[in-house]
Amino acid sequence: MPDIAGDLDRRRFLRMASALPFGLLAGGVRPVRAKDAGGVCALDWTSAQALLSLGIVPRGLPEIDRYRRSVIEPAVPDGVPDIGARAEPNLELLDRLAPARFVSDGMLSAVRGRLERIAPLTLYQPFDTRSAEGGGWSGQLAFAIASLRGLAGDLGVPEAADRAVGRLDHALEEARDRLSGTARRPLYVLSVLDGRRVLIHGRNSLYQEILDRLGIGNAWTGPSGPYGHATVTMDRLTGRPDAGLVNIGSEGQRALEALAGLPLFAGLPFLREGRVTILPPILFYGGVPTAERFVRLLGERLPQSHG
């Protein structure tokens, strides 16, 4: 499961940044070719995912070992330098790496000036945090695709974004085919946090549009925050007794088995009847690479557990 506590610290800055046009925070408007000397350094996991999905091996990225456990795809090739913590990169190492450009989700605003003395900085934000304002939903997938195309254009590789979107379209087609003979139950899409609480994804999540495109309802109709999720206790999941459950994060299997043994939760139909699908970790706000991974895994595993 992603590092949820650390990731939620991003919200304050990103809510302000999301109100600005992409180019305004892009560290200059001159496109930087991906093959320029120095390369492009990712300062966070979403930026690393985006670069890798465009076929660009980052000059460096933070917390590579944790990325490989929590994000997984696109895979990081061997030999990429680890630049330190996402919240506090090693500035001396970045100086020595001397990249041609940084790509950032905006979390490192406190050291932005220091970073820009090393290289120009482009803001890449694949998730629209404004979509929850007023209870609305703006279509996260379209936003994510536009953001990836904008980044690819800034890096001088627009055709790479076309290929990434093409892979997503192909994954959607394959998932539709795999699910064609499966009952389209509504789904609770969540990650178990502890013995009783879950992180559940709502209508302004990236997963909502994927479910829509697959013809699957989102069983959670309650409120959700700027990143499309809410933290609730498992006993809140009683509104759709016909629903299935999709848990993101492999460790959720043991937690759900333990919950099913408790009288308070044993009566939940999806636990009692085994309508549970376990997916490995997915970075839920990661844009196009996240959407591709989610739809592929869902298409592969949902028919086995909900058929």
HUJO-V156582 format. One record per pair of residues at least 12 apart in sequence whose C-alpha atoms are under 10 Angstrom apart, sorted by sequence separation. I is the first residue (numbers start at 1). GAP is how many residues later the second one is. If there is no record, write none. Layout:
BEGIN
I;GAP
I;GAP
END
This chain:
BEGIN
48;12
64;12
81;12
82;12
127;12
128;12
148;12
149;12
188;12
189;12
190;12
259;12
260;12
281;12
282;12
48;13
81;13
102;13
127;13
128;13
148;13
149;13
188;13
189;13
280;13
281;13
47;14
48;14
83;14
101;14
102;14
126;14
127;14
128;14
147;14
148;14
188;14
222;14
257;14
260;14
280;14
41;15
42;15
43;15
61;15
101;15
106;15
126;15
127;15
128;15
146;15
149;15
203;15
222;15
256;15
279;15
282;15
40;16
41;16
42;16
44;16
45;16
48;16
64;16
81;16
102;16
103;16
106;16
107;16
126;16
127;16
128;16
145;16
148;16
149;16
202;16
203;16
220;16
34;17
39;17
40;17
41;17
42;17
43;17
44;17
45;17
64;17
65;17
101;17
102;17
103;17
104;17
105;17
106;17
126;17
127;17
145;17
148;17
201;17
202;17
203;17
220;17
222;17
257;17
280;17
39;18
40;18
41;18
42;18
43;18
44;18
45;18
49;18
57;18
58;18
62;18
63;18
64;18
100;18
101;18
102;18
103;18
104;18
105;18
106;18
125;18
126;18
127;18
189;18
201;18
202;18
203;18
219;18
220;18
221;18
279;18
39;19
40;19
41;19
42;19
43;19
44;19
45;19
48;19
55;19
57;19
58;19
60;19
61;19
62;19
63;19
64;19
88;19
89;19
95;19
99;19
100;19
101;19
102;19
103;19
104;19
105;19
106;19
125;19
126;19
128;19
145;19
189;19
201;19
202;19
203;19
204;19
205;19
219;19
220;19
221;19
278;19
279;19
34;20
38;20
39;20
40;20
41;20
42;20
43;20
53;20
54;20
57;20
59;20
60;20
61;20
62;20
63;20
64;20
87;20
88;20
91;20
95;20
98;20
99;20
100;20
101;20
102;20
103;20
104;20
105;20
124;20
126;20
127;20
145;20
200;20
201;20
202;20
203;20
204;20
205;20
208;20
219;20
220;20
256;20
278;20
34;21
35;21
38;21
39;21
40;21
41;21
45;21
52;21
53;21
59;21
60;21
61;21
62;21
63;21
64;21
86;21
87;21
94;21
97;21
98;21
99;21
100;21
101;21
102;21
103;21
104;21
105;21
126;21
201;21
202;21
203;21
204;21
205;21
206;21
207;21
219;21
277;21
279;21
34;22
45;22
49;22
52;22
53;22
58;22
59;22
60;22
61;22
62;22
63;22
86;22
88;22
89;22
95;22
96;22
103;22
105;22
125;22
126;22
189;22
200;22
201;22
202;22
203;22
204;22
205;22
206;22
218;22
219;22
234;22
256;22
279;22
34;23
44;23
49;23
51;23
52;23
57;23
58;23
59;23
60;23
61;23
62;23
63;23
88;23
91;23
95;23
124;23
125;23
200;23
201;23
202;23
204;23
205;23
206;23
219;23
220;23
253;23
278;23
279;23
34;24
49;24
50;24
52;24
59;24
60;24
61;24
62;24
91;24
94;24
95;24
123;24
124;24
187;24
200;24
201;24
204;24
205;24
219;24
245;24
246;24
253;24
277;24
278;24
45;25
46;25
48;25
49;25
52;25
61;25
62;25
94;25
126;25
186;25
199;25
202;25
203;25
204;25
218;25
219;25
234;25
243;25
244;25
245;25
252;25
253;25
277;25
45;26
48;26
49;26
62;26
63;26
89;26
124;26
125;26
201;26
202;26
203;26
217;26
218;26
219;26
243;26
244;26
245;26
252;26
253;26
276;26
277;26
48;27
49;27
62;27
91;27
124;27
201;27
202;27
241;27
242;27
243;27
244;27
250;27
251;27
252;27
275;27
277;27
278;27
48;28
61;28
62;28
123;28
200;28
201;28
202;28
237;28
240;28
241;28
242;28
250;28
251;28
252;28
276;28
277;28
122;29
186;29
187;29
188;29
189;29
199;29
200;29
201;29
235;29
238;29
240;29
241;29
244;29
245;29
246;29
247;29
248;29
249;29
250;29
251;29
276;29
277;29
184;30
185;30
186;30
187;30
188;30
189;30
190;30
199;30
200;30
201;30
234;30
235;30
238;30
240;30
244;30
245;30
246;30
247;30
248;30
249;30
250;30
251;30
275;30
276;30
184;31
185;31
186;31
187;31
188;31
189;31
198;31
199;31
200;31
234;31
237;31
238;31
244;31
245;31
246;31
247;31
248;31
249;31
250;31
274;31
275;31
122;32
184;32
185;32
186;32
187;32
188;32
198;32
199;32
200;32
235;32
237;32
238;32
243;32
244;32
245;32
246;32
247;32
248;32
249;32
274;32
275;32
60;33
122;33
183;33
184;33
185;33
186;33
187;33
188;33
198;33
199;33
200;33
235;33
237;33
242;33
243;33
244;33
245;33
246;33
247;33
248;33
249;33
273;33
60;34
180;34
185;34
186;34
197;34
198;34
199;34
200;34
234;34
247;34
248;34
59;35
179;35
197;35
198;35
199;35
248;35
179;36
196;36
197;36
198;36
248;36
270;36
60;37
176;37
177;37
196;37
197;37
200;37
59;38
172;38
176;38
193;38
195;38
196;38
197;38
198;38
41;39
44;39
59;39
60;39
175;39
176;39
190;39
192;39
193;39
194;39
195;39
196;39
197;39
198;39
41;40
43;40
59;40
173;40
189;40
190;40
191;40
192;40
193;40
42;41
43;41
44;41
45;41
58;41
59;41
61;41
172;41
173;41
190;41
192;41
41;42
43;42
44;42
59;42
60;42
61;42
172;42
192;42
43;43
44;43
59;43
42;44
43;44
58;44
43;45
44;45
58;45
43;46
200;46
248;46
200;47
103;48
199;48
200;48
188;49
198;49
199;49
51;52
188;52
246;52
41;53
50;53
187;53
101;54
186;54
191;54
198;54
47;55
48;55
185;55
186;55
187;55
188;55
189;55
190;55
191;55
192;55
229;55
246;55
41;56
47;56
48;56
186;56
187;56
188;56
189;56
190;56
191;56
192;56
193;56
228;56
246;56
41;57
42;57
46;57
47;57
185;57
186;57
187;57
188;57
189;57
190;57
191;57
192;57
227;57
228;57
245;57
39;58
40;58
41;58
46;58
47;58
185;58
186;58
187;58
188;58
189;58
190;58
191;58
192;58
193;58
194;58
227;58
244;58
38;59
39;59
40;59
41;59
42;59
43;59
44;59
45;59
46;59
184;59
185;59
186;59
187;59
188;59
189;59
190;59
191;59
192;59
193;59
196;59
246;59
38;60
39;60
40;60
41;60
42;60
43;60
44;60
45;60
184;60
185;60
191;60
192;60
195;60
196;60
245;60
37;61
38;61
39;61
40;61
41;61
42;61
43;61
44;61
191;61
192;61
194;61
195;61
244;61
245;61
37;62
38;62
39;62
40;62
41;62
42;62
43;62
44;62
144;62
190;62
192;62
193;62
194;62
196;62
244;62
3;63
36;63
37;63
38;63
39;63
40;63
41;63
42;63
43;63
44;63
140;63
143;63
192;63
195;63
196;63
2;64
3;64
36;64
43;64
44;64
139;64
140;64
141;64
142;64
192;64
195;64
2;65
35;65
36;65
43;65
137;65
138;65
139;65
140;65
141;65
34;66
137;66
138;66
139;66
140;66
141;66
2;67
3;67
33;67
34;67
136;67
137;67
138;67
139;67
140;67
141;67
142;67
1;68
2;68
3;68
32;68
33;68
135;68
136;68
137;68
140;68
141;68
1;69
2;69
32;69
135;69
139;69
140;69
141;69
196;69
1;70
132;70
139;70
140;70
132;71
133;71
137;71
138;71
131;72
132;72
137;72
131;73
132;73
27;74
50;74
130;74
131;74
27;75
47;75
129;75
26;76
27;76
47;76
50;76
128;76
129;76
10;77
26;77
47;77
127;77
128;77
207;77
9;78
26;78
41;78
43;78
46;78
47;78
127;78
128;78
206;78
207;78
7;79
40;79
42;79
46;79
47;79
127;79
205;79
206;79
6;80
7;80
40;80
41;80
42;80
46;80
126;80
205;80
206;80
6;81
25;81
38;81
40;81
46;81
206;81
210;81
214;81
42;82
188;82
206;82
209;82
210;82
213;82
187;83
201;83
207;83
206;84
207;84
210;84
211;84
206;85
210;85
214;85
191;87
207;87
211;87
17;88
18;88
32;88
135;88
140;88
187;88
188;88
189;88
191;88
206;88
207;88
17;89
27;89
135;89
187;89
16;90
17;90
30;90
135;90
185;90
187;90
191;90
14;91
29;91
132;91
137;91
13;92
14;92
27;92
28;92
132;92
133;92
13;93
14;93
27;93
28;93
29;93
132;93
133;93
13;94
26;94
27;94
28;94
54;94
131;94
132;94
10;95
11;95
12;95
13;95
14;95
26;95
27;95
53;95
54;95
130;95
131;95
132;95
10;96
11;96
13;96
25;96
26;96
27;96
129;96
130;96
131;96
132;96
10;97
25;97
26;97
50;97
51;97
54;97
129;97
130;97
131;97
132;97
9;98
10;98
24;98
25;98
26;98
50;98
54;98
128;98
129;98
23;99
24;99
25;99
56;99
127;99
128;99
129;99
7;100
22;100
23;100
51;100
127;100
128;100
22;101
23;101
47;101
50;101
51;101
54;101
56;101
127;101
22;102
50;102
55;102
22;103
54;103
47;104
51;104
54;104
56;104
54;105
55;105
17;106
54;106
55;106
18;107
53;107
54;107
17;108
18;108
53;108
54;108
55;108
18;109
19;109
51;109
54;109
55;109
18;110
19;110
51;110
53;110
54;110
14;111
18;111
19;111
50;111
53;111
54;111
17;112
18;112
52;112
53;112
14;113
15;113
16;113
14;114
15;114
16;114
50;114
53;114
14;115
15;115
40;115
14;116
11;118
34;118
178;118
33;119
36;119
172;119
176;119
179;119
180;119
184;119
31;120
32;120
33;120
34;120
35;120
168;120
171;120
172;120
175;120
176;120
178;120
179;120
182;120
183;120
31;121
32;121
33;121
34;121
35;121
167;121
168;121
171;121
174;121
175;121
178;121
179;121
182;121
185;121
31;122
32;122
33;122
34;122
35;122
167;122
168;122
170;122
171;122
172;122
173;122
174;122
175;122
177;122
178;122
179;122
181;122
182;122
184;122
31;123
32;123
33;123
34;123
165;123
168;123
169;123
171;123
172;123
173;123
175;123
176;123
178;123
179;123
180;123
183;123
184;123
30;124
31;124
32;124
33;124
164;124
165;124
168;124
171;124
172;124
175;124
178;124
179;124
182;124
183;124
22;125
26;125
29;125
30;125
31;125
32;125
164;125
167;125
168;125
171;125
174;125
175;125
178;125
182;125
28;126
30;126
31;126
165;126
166;126
168;126
169;126
170;126
171;126
173;126
174;126
175;126
181;126
23;127
161;127
165;127
168;127
172;127
175;127
179;127
22;128
23;128
26;128
164;128
168;128
171;128
175;128
179;128
22;129
23;131
148;139
147;140
148;140
144;141
146;141
147;141
148;141
144;142
145;142
146;142
144;143
145;143
143;144
144;144
145;144
140;145
142;145
143;145
144;145
141;146
142;146
144;146
140;147
141;147
144;147
140;148
141;150
140;151
129;156
127;157
128;157
127;158
126;159
127;159
128;159
125;160
126;160
127;160
125;161
126;161
127;161
125;162
126;162
70;179
2;189
4;189
1;190
1;191
1;192
4;195
72;208
73;208
71;209
72;209
73;209
70;210
71;210
72;210
73;210
15;211
69;211
70;211
71;211
72;211
14;212
69;212
70;212
71;212
69;213
70;213
71;213
11;215
71;215
74;215
11;216
67;216
73;216
74;216
73;217
8;218
71;218
8;219
71;219
73;219
74;219
73;220
72;221
71;222
49;234
53;235
54;235
50;236
53;236
46;237
49;237
50;237
52;237
45;238
46;238
48;238
49;238
50;238
46;239
47;239
49;239
50;239
46;240
47;240
49;240
50;240
45;241
46;241
49;241
46;242
46;243
46;244
1;246
2;246
1;247
2;247
1;248
1;249
1;250
1;251
7;276
1;278
7;278
1;279
2;279
4;279
1;280
2;280
3;280
4;280
1;281
2;281
1;282
2;282
1;283
END
